[in-house]
Amino acid sequence: MPVDPGLAAIGAGLAAIGAAIGIGIIGGSAIQSVARQPEQFSRIQTFMLLTAALVEGVALFSLVICFMALNK
């Protein structure tokens, strides 16, 4: 079943917006954590980067799904 290109574009946009919101929340929480416990900076930074990478991975996967649906 063919997918309307507009729907694929909306899906790709929603994936990008979702990733941006997720990374914003992660960054804000990391800054608050470091402000409360500066001695844990390296550990907080490690977890923040790992979580941001996972969020980006999910966003990239959803973009790929949108483009695959567009080409069907």
C-alpha positions, -999 to +999 in steps of 0.1 A: +000+000+000+016+033-010+021+060+016+014+097+008+047+116+008+032+142+030+025+116+057+061+104+055+074+140+059+051+145+089+065+113+104+101+124+099+094+158+114+077+142+144+107+119+149+131+149+148+110+169+172+107+140+196+145+135+196+151+172+202+127+172+231+143+141+246+178+154+243+167+188+258+152+170+288+184+149+292+206+179+290+186+199+315+185+170+339+222+165+336+229+202+343+207+200+374+224+169+386+259+184+382+247+215+400+237+193+429+266+170+429+296+184+411+319+156+422+298+132+401+303+151+368+322+124+349+296+097+358+267+120+350+283+130+317+288+093+307+252+084+314+240+116+296+259+108+265+248+072+265+212+082+269+214+109+242+229+083+218+200+059+224+175+087+218+193+096+185+193+060+176+155+057+180+150+089+160+172+077+132+154+043+132+120+061+129+133+083+101+145+052+082+110+036+087+094+068+073+116+067+042+111+030+037+073+036+038+077+064+013+095+042-012+071+012-010 
